[in-house]
Amino acid sequence: MWRVVSVKPLPGYRLRVSFSDGVQGEVDLSGRLFGPVFEPLKDPGLFEQVGIDEFGVVCWPNGADLAPDALYETLAGAAR
């Protein structure tokens, strides 16, 4: 499993994500913020509270999180 080592919120509901092996890039979540857990992230103040938990998972205080393996595949695939 890949570990996220840094995450930074960007304008337009995007994230700058870096992994422990050096893979990095931007992920656009603007079209994916729906449902009971992700809908609240449309509040820019909450979206900007993104962090990384002890397992290297991108997460927010409301319990929303993003699977590192899916993020990795998205970013590694974009780099090819």
The first five atom37 places (N, CA, C, CB, O) and aatype in JSON, in Angstrom:
{
  "aatype": [12, 17, 1, 19, 19, 15, 19, 11, 14, 10, 14, 7, 18, 1, 10, 1, 19, 15, 13, 15, 3, 7, 19, 5, 7, 6, 19, 3, 10, 15, 7, 1, 10, 13, 7, 14, 19, 13, 6, 14, 10, 11, 3, 14, 7, 10, 13, 6, 5, 19, 7, 9, 3, 6, 13, 7, 19, 19, 4, 17, 14, 2, 7, 0, 3, 10, 0, 14, 3, 0, 10, 18, 6, 16, 10, 0, 7, 0, 0, 1],
  "atom_mask": [
    [1, 1, 1, 1, 1],
    [1, 1, 1, 1, 1],
    [1, 1, 1, 1, 1],
    [1, 1, 1, 1, 1],
    [1, 1, 1, 1, 1],
    [1, 1, 1, 1, 1],
    [1, 1, 1, 1, 1],
    [1, 1, 1, 1, 1],
    [1, 1, 1, 1, 1],
    [1, 1, 1, 1, 1],
    [1, 1, 1, 1, 1],
    [1, 1, 1, 0, 1],
    [1, 1, 1, 1, 1],
    [1, 1, 1, 1, 1],
    [1, 1, 1, 1, 1],
    [1, 1, 1, 1, 1],
    [1, 1, 1, 1, 1],
    [1, 1, 1, 1, 1],
    [1, 1, 1, 1, 1],
    [1, 1, 1, 1, 1],
    [1, 1, 1, 1, 1],
    [1, 1, 1, 0, 1],
    [1, 1, 1, 1, 1],
    [1, 1, 1, 1, 1],
    [1, 1, 1, 0, 1],
    [1, 1, 1, 1, 1],
    [1, 1, 1, 1, 1],
    [1, 1, 1, 1, 1],
    [1, 1, 1, 1, 1],
    [1, 1, 1, 1, 1],
    [1, 1, 1, 0, 1],
    [1, 1, 1, 1, 1],
    [1, 1, 1, 1, 1],
    [1, 1, 1, 1, 1],
    [1, 1, 1, 0, 1],
    [1, 1, 1, 1, 1],
    [1, 1, 1, 1, 1],
    [1, 1, 1, 1, 1],
    [1, 1, 1, 1, 1],
    [1, 1, 1, 1, 1],
    [1, 1, 1, 1, 1],
    [1, 1, 1, 1, 1],
    [1, 1, 1, 1, 1],
    [1, 1, 1, 1, 1],
    [1, 1, 1, 0, 1],
    [1, 1, 1, 1, 1],
    [1, 1, 1, 1, 1],
    [1, 1, 1, 1, 1],
    [1, 1, 1, 1, 1],
    [1, 1, 1, 1, 1],
    [1, 1, 1, 0, 1],
    [1, 1, 1, 1, 1],
    [1, 1, 1, 1, 1],
    [1, 1, 1, 1, 1],
    [1, 1, 1, 1, 1],
    [1, 1, 1, 0, 1],
    [1, 1, 1, 1, 1],
    [1, 1, 1, 1, 1],
    [1, 1, 1, 1, 1],
    [1, 1, 1, 1, 1],
    [1, 1, 1, 1, 1],
    [1, 1, 1, 1, 1],
    [1, 1, 1, 0, 1],
    [1, 1, 1, 1, 1],
    [1, 1, 1, 1, 1],
    [1, 1, 1, 1, 1],
    [1, 1, 1, 1, 1],
    [1, 1, 1, 1, 1],
    [1, 1, 1, 1, 1],
    [1, 1, 1, 1, 1],
    [1, 1, 1, 1, 1],
    [1, 1, 1, 1, 1],
    [1, 1, 1, 1, 1],
    [1, 1, 1, 1, 1],
    [1, 1, 1, 1, 1],
    [1, 1, 1, 1, 1],
    [1, 1, 1, 0, 1],
    [1, 1, 1, 1, 1],
    [1, 1, 1, 1, 1],
    [1, 1, 1, 1, 1]
  ],
  "atom_positions": [
    [[0.84, -1.19, 0.0], [0.0, 0.0, 0.0], [0.88, 1.24, 0.0], [-0.95, 0.01, 1.22], [1.88, 1.31, 0.71]],
    [[0.48, 2.22, -0.81], [1.24, 3.45, -0.91], [0.79, 4.42, 0.17], [1.07, 4.07, -2.29], [-0.38, 4.46, 0.55]],
    [[1.75, 5.2, 0.66], [1.46, 6.17, 1.72], [1.57, 7.58, 1.19], [2.41, 5.98, 2.92], [2.54, 7.95, 0.52]],
    [[0.55, 8.37, 1.5], [0.59, 9.8, 1.18], [1.45, 10.46, 2.24], [-0.86, 10.42, 1.13], [1.27, 10.23, 3.44]],
    [[2.39, 11.29, 1.81], [3.27, 11.99, 2.76], [2.96, 13.48, 2.83], [4.72, 11.79, 2.36], [3.35, 14.15, 3.79]],
    [[2.26, 14.01, 1.83], [1.83, 15.4, 1.92], [0.6, 15.62, 1.06], [2.96, 16.36, 1.5], [0.42, 15.0, 0.01]],
    [[-0.25, 16.51, 1.54], [-1.45, 16.9, 0.8], [-1.69, 18.38, 1.04], [-2.69, 16.04, 1.22], [-1.57, 18.87, 2.16]],
    [[-2.03, 19.08, -0.04], [-2.29, 20.52, 0.06], [-3.56, 20.83, -0.71], [-1.08, 21.35, -0.49], [-3.69, 20.46, -1.88]],
    [[-4.51, 21.53, -0.07], [-5.72, 21.92, -0.8], [-5.39, 23.05, -1.79], [-6.82, 22.38, 0.19], [-4.59, 23.94, -1.5]],
    [[-6.02, 23.0, -2.94], [-5.85, 24.0, -3.98], [-7.22, 24.55, -4.36], [-5.13, 23.4, -5.23], [-8.24, 23.93, -4.06]],
    [[-7.26, 25.71, -5.0], [-8.55, 26.26, -5.43], [-9.29, 25.29, -6.36], [-8.34, 27.61, -6.15], [-8.67, 24.47, -7.04]],
    [[-10.61, 25.39, -6.37], [-11.41, 24.57, -7.27], [-11.58, 23.14, -6.81], [0.0, 0.0, 0.0], [-11.8, 22.25, -7.63]],
    [[-11.47, 22.9, -5.51], [-11.63, 21.55, -4.94], [-10.62, 20.56, -5.52], [-13.06, 21.04, -5.18], [-10.96, 19.43, -5.88]],
    [[-9.38, 21.02, -5.61], [-8.3, 20.16, -6.07], [-7.33, 19.94, -4.91], [-7.56, 20.78, -7.31], [-7.26, 20.73, -3.97]],
    [[-6.59, 18.85, -4.99], [-5.57, 18.53, -4.0], [-4.24, 18.29, -4.69], [-5.98, 17.3, -3.17], [-4.19, 17.69, -5.76]],
    [[-3.18, 18.75, -4.07], [-1.81, 18.41, -4.5], [-1.37, 17.3, -3.55], [-0.81, 19.67, -4.45], [-1.29, 17.51, -2.34]],
    [[-1.09, 16.11, -4.09], [-0.79, 14.93, -3.29], [0.59, 14.4, -3.64], [-1.86, 13.84, -3.5], [0.95, 14.32, -4.81]],
    [[1.38, 14.04, -2.61], [2.69, 13.42, -2.8], [2.75, 12.12, -2.04], [3.83, 14.37, -2.35], [2.3, 12.03, -0.9]],
    [[3.33, 11.09, -2.68], [3.49, 9.78, -2.08], [4.93, 9.54, -1.65], [3.04, 8.69, -3.05], [5.85, 10.23, -2.1]],
    [[5.12, 8.56, -0.79], [6.44, 8.27, -0.23], [7.46, 7.86, -1.28], [6.31, 7.17, 0.79], [8.66, 8.03, -1.06]],
    [[7.03, 7.35, -2.43], [7.98, 6.95, -3.47], [8.25, 8.06, -4.48], [7.47, 5.72, -4.19], [8.94, 7.84, -5.47]],
    [[7.71, 9.25, -4.24], [7.96, 10.39, -5.11], [6.88, 10.68, -6.13], [0.0, 0.0, 0.0], [6.89, 11.75, -6.74]],
    [[5.94, 9.78, -6.32], [4.81, 10.06, -7.22], [4.01, 11.2, -6.62], [3.9, 8.78, -7.44], [3.71, 11.21, -5.43]],
    [[3.67, 12.17, -7.47], [2.91, 13.32, -6.99], [2.09, 13.9, -8.13], [3.85, 14.39, -6.4], [2.34, 13.61, -9.3]],
    [[1.13, 14.71, -7.77], [0.31, 15.37, -8.77], [-0.93, 15.98, -8.16], [0.0, 0.0, 0.0], [-1.09, 16.01, -6.94]],
    [[-1.8, 16.46, -9.04], [-3.03, 17.11, -8.61], [-4.23, 16.22, -8.92], [-3.2, 18.49, -9.28], [-4.29, 15.57, -9.96]],
    [[-5.17, 16.21, -7.99], [-6.41, 15.46, -8.14], [-7.57, 16.46, -8.06], [-6.53, 14.34, -7.05], [-7.67, 17.23, -7.11]],
    [[-8.43, 16.42, -9.05], [-9.59, 17.31, -9.1], [-10.8, 16.57, -8.53], [-9.88, 17.8, -10.55], [-11.27, 15.59, -9.11]],
    [[-11.3, 17.05, -7.39], [-12.46, 16.43, -6.75], [-13.75, 17.2, -6.99], [-12.22, 16.3, -5.28], [-14.79, 16.85, -6.43]],
    [[-13.7, 18.23, -7.81], [-14.86, 19.11, -7.98], [-16.11, 18.38, -8.44], [-14.53, 20.19, -8.96], [-17.22, 18.78, -8.08]],
    [[-15.97, 17.33, -9.22], [-17.13, 16.59, -9.7], [-17.46, 15.37, -8.87], [0.0, 0.0, 0.0], [-18.33, 14.58, -9.25]],
    [[-16.79, 15.19, -7.74], [-16.96, 13.98, -6.93], [-17.45, 14.26, -5.51], [-15.66, 13.23, -6.87], [-17.49, 13.35, -4.68]],
    [[-17.81, 15.49, -5.23], [-18.24, 15.84, -3.88], [-19.74, 15.7, -3.73], [-17.8, 17.27, -3.53], [-20.47, 16.7, -3.68]],
    [[-20.21, 14.46, -3.67], [-21.63, 14.2, -3.49], [-21.78, 13.05, -2.5], [-22.32, 13.86, -4.85], [-20.83, 12.33, -2.21]],
    [[-22.97, 12.89, -1.99], [-23.24, 11.87, -0.99], [-23.06, 12.44, 0.41], [0.0, 0.0, 0.0], [-22.52, 13.53, 0.58]],
    [[-23.53, 11.7, 1.4], [-23.56, 12.22, 2.77], [-22.19, 12.55, 3.37], [-24.24, 11.24, 3.64], [-22.1, 13.43, 4.22]],
    [[-21.14, 11.86, 2.96], [-19.82, 12.12, 3.54], [-19.07, 13.2, 2.77], [-18.99, 10.84, 3.55], [-18.39, 14.02, 3.39]],
    [[-19.18, 13.22, 1.44], [-18.39, 14.16, 0.64], [-19.09, 15.48, 0.35], [-18.02, 13.52, -0.64], [-18.42, 16.48, 0.1]],
    [[-20.41, 15.51, 0.37], [-21.16, 16.74, 0.11], [-20.72, 17.9, 1.04], [-22.66, 16.48, 0.28], [-20.59, 19.03, 0.56]],
    [[-20.5, 17.65, 2.34], [-20.07, 18.74, 3.21], [-18.74, 19.38, 2.8], [-19.97, 18.24, 4.61], [-18.45, 20.52, 3.19]],
    [[-17.93, 18.66, 2.02], [-16.63, 19.2, 1.6], [-16.77, 20.31, 0.57], [-15.77, 18.09, 1.04], [-15.78, 20.94, 0.21]],
    [[-18.0, 20.56, 0.1], [-18.22, 21.7, -0.79], [-18.05, 23.02, -0.04], [-19.62, 21.63, -1.42], [-17.89, 24.07, -0.66]],
    [[-18.08, 22.95, 1.28], [-17.75, 24.13, 2.1], [-16.24, 24.31, 2.03], [-18.25, 23.97, 3.62], [-15.49, 23.46, 2.53]],
    [[-15.76, 25.4, 1.41], [-14.32, 25.58, 1.25], [-13.55, 25.51, 2.57], [-14.05, 26.89, 0.57], [-12.42, 25.03, 2.6]],
    [[-14.16, 26.0, 3.64], [-13.48, 25.96, 4.94], [-13.23, 24.55, 5.41], [0.0, 0.0, 0.0], [-12.17, 24.27, 5.98]],
    [[-14.17, 23.64, 5.18], [-13.98, 22.25, 5.55], [-13.02, 21.55, 4.59], [-15.33, 21.52, 5.58], [-12.17, 20.78, 5.01]],
    [[-13.17, 21.83, 3.3], [-12.28, 21.21, 2.31], [-10.81, 21.5, 2.63], [-12.62, 21.71, 0.89], [-9.95, 20.63, 2.5]],
    [[-10.55, 22.73, 3.05], [-9.17, 23.14, 3.35], [-8.6, 22.48, 4.61], [-9.12, 24.64, 3.51], [-7.4, 22.61, 4.87]],
    [[-9.42, 21.79, 5.38], [-8.95, 21.11, 6.59], [-8.42, 19.7, 6.29], [-10.07, 21.03, 7.62], [-8.27, 18.89, 7.2]],
    [[-8.15, 19.42, 5.03], [-7.64, 18.11, 4.62], [-6.34, 17.8, 5.36], [-7.42, 18.06, 3.09], [-5.53, 18.7, 5.64]],
    [[-6.15, 16.54, 5.67], [-4.93, 16.11, 6.35], [-4.61, 14.68, 5.97], [0.0, 0.0, 0.0], [-5.2, 14.11, 5.05]],
    [[-3.66, 14.09, 6.69], [-3.23, 12.72, 6.48], [-3.29, 12.01, 7.82], [-1.78, 12.65, 5.86], [-2.78, 12.51, 8.82]],
    [[-3.92, 10.83, 7.84], [-3.99, 10.09, 9.1], [-2.72, 9.25, 9.3], [-5.24, 9.19, 9.13], [-1.8, 9.3, 8.48]],
    [[-2.68, 8.49, 10.38], [-1.48, 7.72, 10.73], [-1.17, 6.6, 9.74], [-1.65, 7.13, 12.1], [-0.09, 6.01, 9.8]],
    [[-2.1, 6.29, 8.85], [-1.89, 5.25, 7.85], [-1.53, 5.81, 6.47], [-3.14, 4.4, 7.74], [-1.4, 5.05, 5.51]],
    [[-1.38, 7.12, 6.37], [-1.06, 7.75, 5.09], [-2.27, 7.91, 4.2], [0.0, 0.0, 0.0], [-2.14, 7.9, 2.97]],
    [[-3.44, 8.07, 4.81], [-4.7, 8.23, 4.07], [-5.13, 9.7, 4.13], [-5.82, 7.3, 4.66], [-5.12, 10.32, 5.2]],
    [[-5.5, 10.25, 2.99], [-6.03, 11.62, 2.93], [-7.4, 11.61, 3.6], [-6.12, 12.15, 1.45], [-8.26, 10.79, 3.27]],
    [[-7.6, 12.54, 4.55], [-8.86, 12.54, 5.3], [-9.24, 13.96, 5.73], [-8.75, 11.63, 6.53], [-8.44, 14.89, 5.67]],
    [[-10.5, 14.07, 6.17], [-11.05, 15.32, 6.66], [-11.68, 15.09, 8.03], [-12.09, 15.9, 5.67], [-11.99, 13.95, 8.37]],
    [[-11.88, 16.15, 8.82], [-12.45, 16.0, 10.16], [-13.85, 15.4, 10.19], [-12.48, 17.34, 10.83], [-14.26, 14.86, 11.22]],
    [[-14.61, 15.48, 9.1], [-15.98, 14.95, 9.1], [-16.02, 13.44, 8.82], [-16.82, 15.68, 8.08], [-17.11, 12.86, 8.75]],
    [[-14.86, 12.81, 8.65], [-14.81, 11.37, 8.4], [-14.61, 10.99, 6.94], [0.0, 0.0, 0.0], [-14.41, 9.81, 6.64]],
    [[-14.67, 11.93, 6.03], [-14.41, 11.64, 4.62], [-12.94, 11.26, 4.45], [-14.77, 12.86, 3.71], [-12.06, 11.84, 5.09]],
    [[-12.69, 10.29, 3.58], [-11.3, 9.93, 3.28], [-11.21, 9.41, 1.85], [-10.76, 8.87, 4.27], [-12.21, 9.06, 1.23]],
    [[-9.99, 9.38, 1.34], [-9.73, 8.92, -0.02], [-8.74, 7.76, 0.03], [-9.19, 10.07, -0.91], [-7.71, 7.85, 0.7]],
    [[-9.06, 6.68, -0.67], [-8.2, 5.5, -0.69], [-6.87, 5.83, -1.36], [-8.9, 4.32, -1.42], [-6.85, 6.28, -2.51]],
    [[-5.76, 5.6, -0.66], [-4.46, 5.92, -1.25], [-4.18, 5.14, -2.54], [-3.37, 5.64, -0.26], [-3.56, 5.68, -3.46]],
    [[-4.62, 3.87, -2.62], [-4.33, 3.09, -3.82], [-5.01, 3.67, -5.05], [-4.77, 1.63, -3.62], [-4.42, 3.67, -6.13]],
    [[-6.24, 4.16, -4.91], [-6.94, 4.77, -6.04], [-6.27, 6.09, -6.44], [-8.42, 5.01, -5.7], [-6.11, 6.37, -7.63]],
    [[-5.88, 6.88, -5.46], [-5.17, 8.14, -5.75], [-3.86, 7.84, -6.46], [-4.9, 8.93, -4.46], [-3.52, 8.5, -7.44]],
    [[-3.13, 6.85, -5.97], [-1.84, 6.5, -6.56], [-2.01, 6.09, -8.02], [-1.17, 5.37, -5.76], [-1.29, 6.56, -8.89]],
    [[-2.97, 5.21, -8.28], [-3.19, 4.75, -9.66], [-3.56, 5.92, -10.57], [-4.3, 3.67, -9.7], [-3.12, 5.98, -11.71]],
    [[-4.36, 6.85, -10.07], [-4.74, 8.02, -10.86], [-3.51, 8.86, -11.2], [-5.77, 8.87, -10.09], [-3.32, 9.26, -12.35]],
    [[-2.67, 9.12, -10.2], [-1.51, 9.97, -10.42], [-0.4, 9.27, -11.18], [-0.98, 10.47, -9.11], [0.24, 9.88, -12.04]],
    [[-0.15, 8.02, -10.88], [0.9, 7.27, -11.58], [0.51, 7.07, -13.04], [1.14, 5.89, -10.89], [1.37, 7.13, -13.93]],
    [[-0.77, 6.84, -13.29], [-1.25, 6.68, -14.66], [-1.12, 7.96, -15.46], [0.0, 0.0, 0.0], [-0.82, 7.93, -16.65]],
    [[-1.35, 9.1, -14.81], [-1.24, 10.39, -15.48], [0.2, 10.71, -15.83], [-1.81, 11.5, -14.6], [0.46, 11.45, -16.77]],
    [[1.15, 10.15, -15.08], [2.57, 10.44, -15.31], [3.14, 9.61, -16.46], [3.37, 10.18, -14.04], [4.23, 9.89, -16.95]],
    [[2.4, 8.58, -16.89], [2.91, 7.71, -17.98], [2.77, 8.33, -19.32], [2.2, 6.38, -17.98], [3.15, 7.72, -20.33]]
  ]
}
